[in-house]
Amino acid sequence: MTATSSNSIGPVHVLVSGTTGWMGGELARSLVARGCRVTGVNRRKCTVPGVTAVQADISSPDFTLEGIDRPDVAVHLAGTLGWCSVEQAVNTNIAGSHRFVQAALDAGCRRIVFASSVACIGTCAPTHPPRKLPMAVDHPHEGGPWPYAFAKHACETLIDLLAVEEKNRQVDFIVVRIGNTVTDPPKVQHLDGVVDGKQLSWPVPPAVCTPVPYTTANPEKFPEAALCSVALSDQIDCLLAAVRAPHAAGVRKVACVAPKLYTKKTVPELMASWYGNETAATIDMSYYEVPGHERDPLYDLEPGRRHLGWEPKVDLLTDQRPVSTEKDVASAPDALAESAAEQVAAPATSAGGAQVHVTIVKRVPSASQRQWLAMADELAAATWHEDGCEEYAFVRSSVAPDTFCIVERWASQSHLDAHFETSHFTRLVPALDAISETVELHVSTNALSKKRPPRTTKILVLYDSSTTCTAQMAGLVAEGARQLDHVEVRLRTVPGPDNHWDATSKGVRAHDVPATFADVYWADGVASGSPTNLGCISWRMKKFWDDLSQDGYWPKLEGRVGCSFSSVGGTGGGAELVCMAMNAIMMNFGFSCIGITDYVSFKTTMHYGVQVAKAPRDPVDQMACRRLGRRLAEFAAYYISHRPEAHPLLASKAQDFARWGASAIPPRDADPDELLRLNTAPFTGPIYLPQLSAKGMAKLPQAPALVSLAKDSAGSLVAEKSADRKKVALIYTAMRDYVHDSTPAAATFVALQLAVRGYKPVVSDDAAQLELPTAPAFDLIVMVNNSGQIFDPAREALSRHLEMGKPVLGLHACLASFLDGRDASGATPLGATCKLIQDVFGAHFVNHPSPQKGRVALRRPASDEYAMDTPLRSIPDTYETYDEFFNFRLDPVAFGVAGDVTVVATVDESTYQGGSMGANHPIVWSRKLGAKAARVFYCGLGHFASDYSADGPGDHTAAFIKAGIDYVLGSTQ
């Protein structure tokens, strides 16, 4: 057994830099799944579940790890991309690496895992051929014109230097020379990083011979990239092995590449083709002339086996499997495209375009549902780990009990295309399709889907079971939770060694999916089930929660909903005590544990949780388990996912009132078939309760205000949305030309700001929202990053909105609407097809230079219209920021009527390249427009999603936007 075969690393604290990157994020998720405590250090905000995020820039001289607990292991992955400049290589990859490693050492860390590169040897065809193949770890540095390779070589030299310092003599330094990391087959793609908010990626083909050798006049850098490629799964396994390897003071260096070359050719053939026969003859390649070694790696893998117990598994060439059926990969993208009647064409960008939202409705016969759900669970678990998958959930639809809905959101079409070619897709989807029917399939490439589902509620059913009795209960609890639409369920068992009962149960736990601490962190609601052992919860369940507390999760799980269930040997054996003890444990973590007032039959209730004697064989016991899961899903959906219609008194409990009267208790002679039908019915929306009189209404909850109750025209009780009484703001996100990836973050930030100010936000990219005669009346219009012909100017409702004195707020690229041409780079000066945008905001977009650092100067308004006691006071008079600075056709001050425009901030063109407006270059301003002085505010900052994902000191773009919201609402409060 190799060191990488274990599924657990142990309770270690791992510090990881670069968790917002592709490899760093995947490593962090893998460490969390293996029970590690992970702290991520990044320049951008990290959102990996279970990771403690620390925002810090290693390229800053002020970088520090002060305040971070002593890590057991520090893994350094952060750095600039492979095609960095010399300045970036020195400042970030060398100096930044030194800052991070030294800070980790100062914090007491005794193991440093440093991500180097096989490029550290520096070969760069045709000027720097290697001396001998395969290359050993002590192969000398050959030099070359590649700054990235130079930086990695310098960093390794730095590690060697630190290791000989007296204070570091007992530190274990592991240098992992990473190859060209690519996605696992069947499709092989390299993801290089995020630039201007976009993920750069490209396919990697197998290496081939060239017709003529490379020349010094055209020296393609590192053409052997295909030959040093390695699958992401192998890369992560190697880093995990480095984290858990036995301690050995000093420096160990290992290469991380695929077990076989990504080519059909032999190494001597390729080298002769690339370098020419004369140069190739100087390279010692005798190793590859031995039969069986023709496709062995260019780098010696023996140190990885010896030091880490690791060796790669994925052969990138032979593991590429062809598509086997007509129903899978080849036809899937076409089927999606053909069914998208409302699809808006995404512009061609280097990142593959806009987000892609996919909704699939499947009908699954009841006889096949257990098999279908098992495969769907497996597909969901694998898909969540794919790069670019931002949301994936399959939920039982409210349409019918045999109908399920799959909801997906992908970062771009290219990420979705890659999904179609994954091994789990090609293996599982044809099997799923064979036992189900596709009812509907929709796709939208808009940045924000018009038909996006409610926020998915996440339920974890956590159990321990030795004789399968509690496991059977857990399956029924999960089934009940899925009766509510838009619920994702994870069924997990607590880990731990087998006991006596397990040993006599013929490997009953062998196929269970073990829970991780990250599963609990992921969940909104947790149903915990334990067998009754001597009147107490099982030792494995207790140990799981004890370890969860000791691993730092105790203060991080508050606000979740919990409930319990237990299997017991016989009636009166203490199962109710177990449920109460289990609830007490969850309450210690800050859970709100629900009491269940429901009766699923005349004498069967579950006030403290569900208790079953032996296995849940009786239909009544099965119904109790289902109802427990259903009620947990309702409470979590209402209190956490903010779904008023799922309030328990308007869902399953209302069903009992409606059928059984004021007591909601089934009578003694209730039809068992009807009880079962009601128990297995899916959620179809809030239930009307004509039985509830004024006396009954008085007993219903008066808080929270999200759900109040009223009577409809027939006198039935219905859920009344309090938001209907609020003022309504349109957040308009239509992008018909350039698509800003930051739009979802911007729209969400504005929506939250408006919600806390008492407004009901409506996010839409539907042109009808701003076109007469059907445009609804909004109290505020917010235009976010709009581009192209976002509506018909001949029918626009924006002018009428302003004539009524109602405000408008504009963010970043909205001034690039109605351009008379297209340019994805934004560099070409463009005009306007209509003057509407200029009439509203006082300026219109012309072009912009590439994102860069520039200095912003705040002009503090003399009046208090911006509520200066809150947002603007947090902004310094001048500060430096990295953004996309727009040039405008006119200065809004010169365009407007005297006094109606107030410049709030300008950008200093002397501090960046590409400004064209001179000394007075406004970037944030306001104006009062028309006879009723309608308030208009524009903020030209905010190109990146990170500008909206944080809200605190130093987040100045967010502060400008909050000030703008306060300003425009000043006329409508």
N, C-alpha and C positions, 0 to 999 in steps of 0.2 A: 504493500500500500504506500503510495507516495504521500508527501506532506500536504498535497493539495486536495486529497480526497475527503478530508474531514469537513463537516458542514458547520463546525463551530470553532471559533478562534479563542473565545474566552473573554472574560470581563476586562478588556484592556481599553485604555484611552488612546485613540489614534487621532493625531492632528494631520489634516490633509489640506494642502494648498491647491487651489484650482478646482474646487468642486462645482463651479458653474460651467466647467468645460465638459467635453464628451467623456473622456476617460475618467476624470476626477469625479464626475457625478455618478458614473456607473460604479466606480470603486467605493464611493461613499455609501451607495445603496447596498452593495454587497457586504460591506463591513457592518452596517446597521442590521442587516438580515442575519448576520452571524453573531449578534449579541454584543457588538462593540459599542462603546461610547465614542462618537465621532464629532470632532470640532472642525468645521470648514472655514478656511481663511481665503477670502476672495476680494477682488476689487469691486465686483458687482454683487448684488444680493443673491444669496443662495437659498433655494426653495426645496432642497431635497428633504423629504420627510425624515424625522428622527435625527437630523444633523443640527448641532448648535452652530449658528452662523455668526461669523465675525467678519465685518467688512473692513479691510485694510489693504493698502496698496504697497506691494513689496518694492516697487520702483521708487517709492518716496523715502528720502533720508530719515523721515520721522517714523518709519515702520517699527512697530514693537508688538510683542506678544504679552505685554504686561497685563496681568489680571486673568490669564488663562491658566487653568490647573495644569500641573505637570503632566505632560503626555508620556505614555510609555513608548510610543513610536511616532515619528514625524515622517510623513510622506510628502515630498516636494514635487508637484506636478505643474505648478503655475509657470507661465513664461510667455514670451511672444511667439508668434507663428513661425513656421519653417522658412518663410520668405522674408524675414525681418531685415531691417536695415542694420548697418554697423552700430549706429547709435542705440537702437533698441536692443541689439545683442549685448552691448556693453552695460547699458543702464538697467535692463530688466533681467536678462538671462544670466548675467554674471554678477553684477552688484546686487540685484534683487535676490538672487539665489543665496548669495553670501549673507544677506540680511536675515533671510528666513532660517537658514541652517544655524547661524550663530544664535539667533533668538531662541530656537528650539533647544540648543545646547545650554544656553543660559537659564532656560526654564527647567533644566534637569533631565531632559530627554536622553536616554541611553541607546537609542537606535534611530538612525537616520536612513530612510530609504530615499535615494535620490534618483529621479527620472532623468537619465542621460539619453543618448541617442547613438545608434550604430554609426551615425554621421560623424561622431567625434574623431574617427580615424581620418576623415577629411577627404576621401577619394571623390573626385569630381571629373568624370570622363570629359574629354580625352586627356586632360592635362595631368591627372594624378591617379594613375592606375595603382591598385594594391600590389604588394610585393608577393604575398602568398595567400592562397585560398585553400580551405576556409581560414578566416582571420581569427587568431587567438585574441584574448582580452589584452595581451601585452603587445599586440601589433602596434608599431610606432605610428604616430600621427603624421599623415602625408601632406597636410596643409591643403590649400585650395582656396578658391575665391568665394566661398560660401560663408557669410557671417554667422549663420546659425551653427554650422559645424565647428567653426572656431570657438564660439561661445561654449558649446558643450565640452570641447576639449579643455578649455580654460577652467570650466567648473569642476571637471574631474581632477585637474591639477590642484584646484583649491581644496577639494575633499582630501586628497593625499596630504596636503599641507596641514589641514586641521587635525587629521588623524594622528600626526606625530607630536602635537602639542601635549605637554605633560598632563594637563587637566582633562584631555580627551582620550587618554590611553585605553580606557575601559569602554569606550563608546563603540558600538557596532555600526559601521558604515556599509550599507549595501547599495551599490550603484547598478541600476538596471538600465542597460542600453536598449532602449525601445526601438523597434523597427517601424516600418510604415504601417501604423495601425489602421485596419479596415474593418468593415462590417463582416459578420460571419456569412459564409455562403448560404444560399446559392448566388446571391448578388454580392459582388465585392466592390465596396465604395469607401472612399476616404473622406472623412470629415475633418476639415482643417481648423475650424474655429469660427467665431462670430465677428464679423466686420460690418460696421454701420448697421448693427442690429440684425444682420442676416448671416445665416449659417452657410459657409463656403463648403461645398462638397463636390466630388467628381468621381466617376467610376474609375476603377483601376483594372486595366486589362492585363492578361498574362504577358510576361516578357517574350519578345520575339527578336529574331535576328534582323538586322538592318541591311538594306541593299548595299550601302557604302558605309565605311566607318565614320564616326563623329570626327569633326575637325576642330582645330582651335578657333577657327572663324565662327563656328556655331556650336559652342560647347554646352550642350544640354546638361543642366545640373542634375546629378545623381540619377542617371537613367536606369540604374539597377534598382529603383524603388520597388518594382514588382518583386524583385528577388529578396528583398529584406522585409516584405510585408508580413503581418501577423494578424490573426483574427482577434477581434476585441475580447472574446471570451478567454482566449489564451493569455492575452495581455493582462486581464484582470486577475486570472488565476496566478500569474507570475507575481504580481504585486501583492496578492493575498499571501502567497507563499513567503514573500520577503517579510511581510508583517509578522508572521507566526514562526519563522525559522528559529532554531536554537541559537542562543546568543553566542557570538564569537567576536571578541574585540579586534579592531583593525578594519581594513578595507577589503570588501569582496566585490568583484565585478562580474556581472553575468550578461549575456546577450539574450534578447527576447525577440525571436523571429519564428516563423512557421516551421514545422518539422520537415517540410519539403519545399523546394522552390516553386514559385508560382509561374511555371512555364512548362512546356512540353520539350524544350530544347535542353541540351546538356550545357554545363557551365563552359567548357572549352569552346563550344560552338558560339555561344553568346559573346564571350570575351573577344574572340577573333573577329566577330562581326562588328562589335562596338569600337574596339581599339585598333583593329587592323592586325594582320598576322605578325608583323615585326614586333609591335609593342606587346601583344598577347603572349609572345614567346618568352618575354621577360618575367611573366607571372608564373609562379610555381603552382600548377593545377594538377599535379600527379594524383592527388587524392581522388579526383572525380573520374579518373580512368579505370578505377577498380569497379567491376560490375556490381550494381546495386547502389552505388554512391552518386550516380549521374545527376540526381536531383536533390542531393543533400544541401543543407543551407550554406550560405557564404560565410556564416559566423559560427564559431565553435559553441555548441550548446552544452558541453560537458560541465562547465562551471555551474550552470543552473541546476543540473541534476545533483551535483556533488554538494553544493552549498545550500540549496533550497528544497531539494527533493522535487523539483518541478521539471516537466518537459511538455512541450506543446502537443496538442492533439489534432488540430484542424488543418487538414491539407486543403489549401485554398483552391487548388486545381481539381482534384478528384472529388471533393465534396460538393461540387456544383452539379446539382441534379436537374435533369430536364423536366419540363412540365408534363404531367402524365395524363391529364384528362382535359376535356374541352370546357369543363365548367370552372377551371381555376384561373391561374394567373393571366394567361394570355388574353382571355376575354373579359376579365374583371374590369380593367380600366375603361374599356369600350362600353360595357354595360352601365357603368356609373355615368359616363358621359351622355349616353343616349337617354337615360331616365331623368336627367336634370333639366326639366322644362324651365325652371326659374334660374338656371345657372348664369352667373355673370362672368364673362371671360376675364381671366386673370392676366395682367400684363406680364410680359416676359422679363424676369429679373434674374440676377445671378443666384438668388437664393431659391429659385423654383416657384416664386409667386406667393400668393396669399395663403392664409389658413384654409384648410379644407374641412368642411363639416359633412359627415356622412350619417344618415339615419336609415336603418334597415329594419323592416317589420317582418317577422318570421312567424308562420303558423306551424306549431309542433303538435302532432297527435298525442293524446294523453299516454298512450302505450309507449311512446318513444321519449317522453320528456325526461325521465331519469337519465337515460343515456345521453340525450342531447345536452342537458345541463352539465353533466360531467365534462363533456368535451368543450362546451362553451366556457366553463370555468378555467379549463386548461389554456384555451386560446386567449382569454382575457389576461390571465397571469403572464403569459409569454409576451403578449402585445404591449402591455404596460412598460416593458423593459426596452422596447424599440426606441431608437432615436427619432425624435420628431413627434412621438405620440403624446399629445397633451391632454387627452381625455379618452377613456374607453370604458363603457359600461353597458352591460346587457341587463334589462329589467323586464319584469312581467308587465305587459301592457294592460291598460284599463279597458281595452277593446273586448277581450274574451279570455277565459282561463287558458286557452291553448295558444295564445298569442304573446310573442316576446318582441321587444324592441332593442336594437343594438345602436348605441349612440357613440360616435367617434369624432374626435377633433385632431387634425394633423397640422403640423407647422407649415407644410407646403405640399403641393402635388407630388413632388419628387419623393418626399418621405412616404406618402401613401403608395406610390408606385413600388418603392422598396418593400413596403409591407406585403404587397401581393406576391413577392418573390421569396419571402422567408420560409424556412422549413416548416414552422408550425402552421403557417397559412396553407401551404400546399398539402400538408398532411391532414389537417383537421377540417378545413372548409368544405372540401368535397364530401367528406363523411357527414358533416352537419347538414349540408344541402340534400343529401340522399334521404334523410329521414325528416325533412321539413319542407315547407313551401314558402317561397319569398313572396310576400303580399305587396310590399312597397319598397322602393329604394330611391332615396333622394340624396343629392349632393349640392353643396353650396360652396363656392370659392370666395364668398364675401368674407371680409375680415371678421365681421360679427354676423352670425346667422340670424335671419329673421325668425326662424322657427326653432330656436335653440330650446332644449328641454329645461325643466326646473333643475335647480341644483341637486345633484344626485346625493341621496342619503346613504351613508356607508355603515353597514352593520357587520360586526364580527361576532360569530358564534364560536365561543372558546370552550373546549370541554376536555375532560379526562375520562377515559373509559378503559376498563380491563376485560369486560365480558360482553362488550358491544351494546349493553343496555343504554348507557348514557349517550353513546354515539348515535344510537337510533333516535333518541330524543333530540339530539342536536340537529340531525337532518330534518326532523319535523319542524323545529324552531326556525331553521333557515327557510324552509318551505313557506311558513307563515309570514316571515318578513318579506319574502318576494311577492306576496299578494298585493302589497302596496306598490304602485308604479314608481319608477325612477329610484329604485333601491338596489344597491350593489351589496352582495353578501359574500363574506369570506368564512369558510368553515375550516377551523383549525383546531388541532389538538395540542395540549401542552407537552413540551418535550420532557425527556427524562428516561433513565434506564428502566428496563422491565422489572416487574415485581412477580410475586408468586402467581397471582391470578393471570397475568399476561402470559407467563410461561405455560400455563395449562390451557390457554385459549387459542392454540394453534396459530400464533403469529397475527392476532387480531389487529395489532397496532402497526403492522408492517407497511400498510398502504396509506396510513393517515398522513396528512400534511402538517408538519410541525409548525407551531406558532412562533413568531418572533416578536420582540418588543415593538418593532416597527408596525406590526399589525394592530396593536392596541393604540398606538399613536395615530394610525390612519383612521380609525373608526370614529364615528359619531355616537354609536350605541354599541354596547357589549352585552351579550347574553352569556353568562358563565355557568357551565354545567359540571357538576362533580358527582361521582358516586358517593353514597353515604358510607364512610368507613368508621365504624365504632362511634357513630353519632357525630362525626366531624367530616370536614372536607378532606379530599385525598391529599397525600403528602406532595404529590407532583404539582397539583394545583396551587397549594400553599407556597411551595418553593418558587413557582413561576412568578407569583406576585411579590414574594420577598425579593427575588433577584431583580425584578423590574424596579422596585423601589430603590435598591442599592445601586442600580446602574444610572441613577439620576433622573428617572422618569416621574418620581413621586410628585414634584411640584408642576409637572407639565401636562397633566391629563385632566385638569379641572374642566367642568362644563359638559362632560359626556353623560349619557344616560345609560343606566345599567339595570339588569334583571337577572334572575337566577333560576336554575332547575337542577333536580337531583333524582337519581335512581336509587332505590333502597331495596334491601332484600325482602322486606315484608311490611305490611301496614303497621304504622306506629314505630318504625325503626329509626326515626330521627331525621327524616329527609327535610322536614320543615325547619329544623334547627340548622341544617346545612345551608339552606337557602338564606336564612337570616344571617348566618356567619359570612356567607359569600357576599351578601349585600353590604355587610359591615366593612369587609375588606375594600370593596369598590368605593364606599363612602369615604374611606381613609384617603383615597386618591382624588377625592373631589367629585366623584360621580353623583348624580341624582338618581337614586334607585327607585323605580316606580312600583307602586302597589297596584294590583290588578283586581278590579271589582267585578269582573265578568264571570258569569256562569255559562259554561258551554253546554251543560245539561242541568237537570233539576238539582242535583246535589254536588256537582263538580265545579269548583272554583279554584283560584290560584292567587290568593291574596298576597302571599310572600314569594311566590314563584310556583313552578310546577313540580309536583312530586309524583313519581310513578313507582309502584311496586314491581320490581323486575323490569322487563322490557315493555315498551308502550304497545302492547298487542291489542288491547281493547280500543275500539274506535273512539270512546270517550276520552281516554288518555291521549290518544293521538290528536284529538281536537284541542285538548288543553295545551299541548306543545305548540301547535300551530298558532293558537290565539296568543300565546306569550310572545312569539316572534312578531306577529302582526302588530300587537300593541307597542312593542319596543320600537318598531319601524315608525308607527304613527307619532309617538312621543318625540323621537329624534327628528322626524321630518318637520314637525310643527315648531319645536323649540330651537332646533339647530339649523335646519334647512329653510326656515321661514316660509313654510307652506301653510297658510291659514286653513285651506280646505282639508288638511290632514289632521286637524285638531281631533283628539280622541272622542270628544263628545259629538263630533259631526261625522265620524267614520264608523268603526266597528261597534262602538257602544250605542251610537244612534241607530244602527241596524237592530240591535236588541230591543231598544225602546220601541222602534217602529213595529217590530213583529210581536213582542211579548207584553207590551203595555208598560205601565208606570214603574213596575218593579224591575223590568228588563231581565227577569229570570224565566227560563223556559219552564212550562208546567210539567208535572209528573208524567203526563201522557203525551208529551211532544213526540212527533213523528221522528224517529232516528234518521231517516233519510233526509228530512228537511233540516235537521240539525247539522248533518254533514254538509249539505248543500250550502247553508249559510256560512259554515266554518271554512269552506274552501273557495268562497266567492272572491274574485279580485276586487280591488278598490275601483269604484266608478265615480268618485267625486263625493262631495258632502251630501248627506242624507237629510231629507226634509222630515220634520218631526211634528205632525199635526197633533199628536197626543200630548205634547208638552203645553200645558196651560200657562197662565200667568204665574201660577205657583211654581210650575216646573221651570219657567224661565228665570225666576228669582234664584233658583238653586244653581244655575249655570255660572261659570266663572266670569267675573267682570274685568279681569286683567289676564294677560297683557292686552293692550289696546289693539294689537294686530287682528284679533278676532272679536268682533262684536256680533250680536245676533239681532235679526229683525224678522218680520213676517212679510211674506210675499202677498200678491193679490188674492191668493187662495187661502191665506191665513196660515200657511205652513212656515215653520221656522227655517231660516236659511242663514248661511254665513254672509255677513255684510262686510265687504272690504273697506276698512277705514281709510285706505289710501284714496278711495274715490272722492273723499271730501277734501283732499289735498290739492294744492296747485300742482300743475303738471309741467314738467320740463322735457322737451325733446332733445335727446343727444343724437345728433345726426352724423352717421359714420360712412356715408356713401363715398366710395373711391372707385372711379371709373377709369383712372389712368394709373398713376403710381400708387402702390399700396404700401402704406407705412406699417411695419410690424408692431409699432408701439401703440396702434389704435386701440386694441382691446384693453391694454393697461390704462390708457388715457381715459377711455369711456368709463371704465370701472371706477377710476379715481374720482372723476367728476360725479358719477352716479352716487357714490358713497357720500361725497361732500354735500350734495343736494338733499340726500335722504335725511342726514342729520339736521338739516336746516328746514325740515318739514315738507319737502317737495317729493312728488312721485316722479322718479326718472323713467323715461321711456327711451330705450336704445333702439335705433332703427336705421336702416340704410334704404328704406323704401321711398322712392321719389314722391309718391302720392302724399306723403306727410307734409310736403312743402309745395304742392301744386293745387291750385284752385280748379274746380269748385269743391273738391272733396277734402282738402286739407283741414284737419281738425284744429281747433283753437288751443294753442299752447300758451302758458304763462311765461315761458322762457325757451329760447332756442339756443342750443350749444352746437357749434359746428366744429367737428374734430377731424383734422387731417384730410379734408375732402379734396378730391382731385377729379379733373375731367368734367364732362357734362353731367353734373350731379342731379339736375332736374331740368324741366323745360322752362327757360326764362320767360317765355310768353305767358306762362300760367303760374308764375311764382307767387307764393303767399308771403314771402319775407318782407316785402315793402309794406303790405297791409298790416302785418304784425308790428312793424316799427311805427307806422302811422297811428296805431292805437296806443303808442307809448310803451310798448312791451320791449324788454331788453333782449340783446343778442350777445353771446360770448363766443369768441373764435380762438381756436388753438392751432398753433404751428402751421401746418400745410393747407389750412382751409382757404388761404388767399391764393392757392394754386389751382382753384377751380376755374373752369371755362377758359383754359389756355388754348391758343390757336395752333398748337403743335405738341409733339411728344418728345421727351428726352429722359430716359430712365436715370441718367446721371445727374440731371438737373442743371447742367453747366450751360446749356444753350439758352441765350436770351429769347424769351417768348412773350407774345402779346396776349390780348384777351379777345374772346369771341363776343363778349357782352360786358357792359360796364357796371353790372349789378354789384359785384364784390367790391369794386372801388367806391361805389356810391355808399355802401354800407359801412365799410371799415376805413375808407379814406386812402387806401393803397391797394395795389395788386402785385402779386408775385411776378418777378422777372426771371431770376435764376438764383443759383447758390453755388458757392465753392464746396469742396469736399469737407466733411466734418473735421474740425480742428479746434485747438484751444484758442480762446479769445477772451478779452476782458470786458465785463459788463459793468456799467455804471448806473446806479439807482438815482433817480431824480424824485426825491420825496415830495409828493403832492402837498400843497399848503393846506388844503381842506381835509376834513376828517371823513370824506366820502368812502375811503378805502378801509375803514375800520382799522386804522393804523396800530391800535393797541394789540392787534393779534398778528396778522401775517407779515406786513411789510417791515415791522420793527425787527424781525429776525434776519433781515437781509442786510449785509454790510454795504457801505457806500459804493465800494468797487470789489469785484471778485473775479476770479478766473474760472471758466467752465469750458467743457468740451461739448460742442453742439454743431448744428447745421445752420449757419447764419444766412438768412434770406436777404436778397436785394429786392427792392420794390420799385415800381415804375415811378411813383411820386412820393415825396415826403408827405405823410398825412397831415402834418401841421400846415404845409403850404396849400394842400388841397382843400382843407376844411374852411368853414366860415370862422372868422377870427374868434378865438376863445373857445371854440367847441371841441378842440382836441387837447388832451393833456398827455404829454409823454411821461411815462413812468420809468422807463429804462432805455438806455442806449448801449450800443456795442462799439468798442473802440477799434476802428479798422486798421490802426497801426499795429495791433497785436496779433493779426492773422492775415492770411493771404486771400484775396478775391473779393474784398468789399468794394462797392462801386457807388456809395451814397455820400461819401465825404465825411467831414468831421461830425455832422449831426446824423447819426444813423439810428433811428428809433427801432426798438425791438419789442417793446411792450408799451401800449398806450390805451387811452380811453377817449370816448367822445360822447356828446349828447346831441342827438339827431332829431331834427324836425320840430314842429310846433309843440309837441308834447314832451320834448327832450328825452326821447327814448335812449336808454343807456346802452352803449356798445363798448366792449372791452376785447382787446386782442393781445395774445401772448405768442410771440414768434419763436420762443424757446420750446424745447421738448421733443427733440427728434428721437430719443431713445426711450425704450420702455422703462428703464431704470429711473428716469425722471419722474415717473408716476408710481413706482412700486415702493417707494419709501416716503415717509412723511415725518420729518423731524429736523433738528438743527442741521444746517448745511444743505438741505434739500431746497434750494432757492427757487427752482422752477415751480415746484409744488406750492411754495409760499406765494409766488406771483399769481398762480391760478386761484388759490383760495382768496387772495385779495380781490381778484377780478370777480369772483362769485359774490363776495360781499358787496362789491360796488354795484353790480347789475341788479342784485336783489334789493338794493336800497330803495328802489322805486316801486317795489312790488310787495314789500313785507307788510 
